[in-house]
């Protein structure tokens, strides 16, 4: 919980007959939709206080009247023991005239206006609701939308602030008499729980199977389970959008889903019925178990077992990890079945409901249209999803470095991130890959949900809706915009048009400076801080027009200077050439003055005609862009070692190279050595020699990972000698590689550096907007 402050009390000590005191109290933070008003009601009753409470545009506003000591205790308790889902940022009060009130009531929420109240993230179904779901004697037995004050949808159903049933998509479902009674009863767990409903008054579950009669309610779920057991692919409507689901143990079903979705070899995430099923697939450490079973319920990347029981090979081919989540809605729990139900799959592929490269589908009619040809049936309901919200993805570092969020979305959004530097109200638009927006004001920043790649008009429209929603829910009117310097990014073009239309300033921020500023801001560094920033990723627009991605910067929020970089090599075909690691490898070999010998795997992967064309292309520098990308160097080594020559999805070669390195990581493999700072020529020559001596590929992969970590430590030591800086900040998508991330951090810590690594904000482009925000706003203030 964010630390809260309470205005100091000036009340006199209590006497035998104390005079009444009345205070108007405003509580700011994530205090709506988390049972805060019921908590206030119970607290006032406990302390014998009269008055009222309501949701307002600034948060929760209460007036309490009674004995001065009790009123003071009331204010303390708001800050010190709020409800479990609340995040109290401030408790402020003013003394007002006593009215002689005799009771405490909950008033209707304040309408209109804008403020800084925060809607909570969606939360996994609580244990109390799960017990009711499975209890045949409970009136909500098998209710797919069971929820209470402590769990369920919040952000994805909110249409405005303050958070009340009228400003959610549940407003179209009038409460039945029983639900209305619970909603109005201060002693009930569903007291003022806005999504509350039951079989009689809530959303309706339906199953649509083309060519057959529709099913509703319990029969829809029973038929859906049967279809999954028979190998069907289902479109399942979740909290923040549709999933595509199939039996994760069924090779034919998984292969069909992969082909229909045009997924290539990219790993699928899975949902396990329970923790025991997850442990049969992967190694689950205690910290990972805590994240898996927590209220956010993200996808957790776990190391796969060598023999993962119940997992088709096609689920995550070539990956050392499997992305696992546990059920987080009652519908998911029912999809796996309750005691007494016919047996069905215990592990389901659960991937975003979209075609490759498109945003997640939320609208029911759109789902029928866009997912036709992929899904065999649709399990859906009539509760509207207001905000698309993909599943979050996290990893728990095995080195004790804590959790790192790789995709920040459901369960995290719209929780604020504290800003360590003052900023002008601003909007940062991120990049074009893994896009997420960031809006900041008053010492905090809010991320949008993960939007994805801005590759087509549908994605850009999702981006525009997310921007409008973020402004509406926070009440922030940006006075400047921040964007990537890449002139061709959809996000940057949108920012230029919007800045002109709104008459506000636009500040372009260099891609890798934004990465480093992002990790600095996450760790609370002040405006005068300088760090040694290691920015490793696949691509970013450099100041000289080249593709950067292997830079070491001396950086602060207000700027940076280049200290070291991976030497440039040509990237044939520019961004389009990334799909061919073998061609990238040959270009890097040419830059290192190494021959294209026929026994090299990357040479053998190309046809003679392709080799002749590439040779001429590189000689004449036709259709080539210089790149310093560390991500591309990983591609080079993956192809040189024979691991991956043609990439069917982003970072495939890097993921498969890491998977190979994992096999040899416990061994004392030694490491290759970069020349000077980051010159990879000797590394590539040593790899070629190892291949010819029959050194196993996992050993080669491990030696390369250790070489990169050693080079990072060496360059950072040189930077410290020159500048005196002793803080090393690691950012960029390459640091999603768990082996490299841990190896770099360990060597730097041994050398006495303070090491900054991402935790709550993604190291890849999903965290870029935070760095843009603080860099642009800081520059604006200087």
Secondary structure, 3 states (H helix, E strand, C coil): CCCCCECCCCCCCCCCCCCEEEEEEEEEEECECCCHHHHHHHHHHHCCCEEEEEEECCEEEEEEEEEHHHHHHHHHHHHHCCCCCCEEEEEEEEEECCCCCCCEEECCCCCCCCCCCCECCCECCCHHHHHHHHCCCCCCCCCCCCCECCEECCHHHECCCCCCHHHEHHHHCCCCHHHHHHHHCCCCCCCCCCCCCCCCCCCCEEEECCCCCCEEHHHHHHHHHHHHHCCCCEEEECCCCEEEEEECCCHHHHHHHHHHHCCCCCCCEEEECCHHHHHHHECCCHHHHHHHHCCCCCEEEEEECCCCCCCCCCCCCCCCEEEEEECCCHHHHHHHCCCCCCCCCCEEEEEECCCCCCCCCCCHHHHHHHCECCECEEEEECCCCCCCCCECEEEECCCCCCEEEEECCECCCCCEEECCCCCCCEEECCCCCCECCEEEECCEEEECCCCECCCCHHHHHHHHHHHHHHHHHHCCCCCEEEEECCCCCHHHHHHHHHHHHHCCEEEEECHHHHHHHHHHHHCCCCCCCCEEEEEEEEEEECCCCCEEEEEEEEEECCEEEEEEECCCEEEECHHHHHHCHHHHHHHHHHHCCCCCCCCCHHHHCCCHHHHHHHHHHHHHCCCEEEECCHHHHHHHHHHHCCCCCCCCCCCHHHHHHHHHHHHHCCCCCCCCCCECCCECHHHHHHHHHHHHCCCCHHHHHHHHHHHHHHHHHHHHHHHHHHHCCCEEEEECHHHHCHHHHHHHHHHHHHCCCEEECCCCCCCCHHHHHHHHHHHHHHHHHC
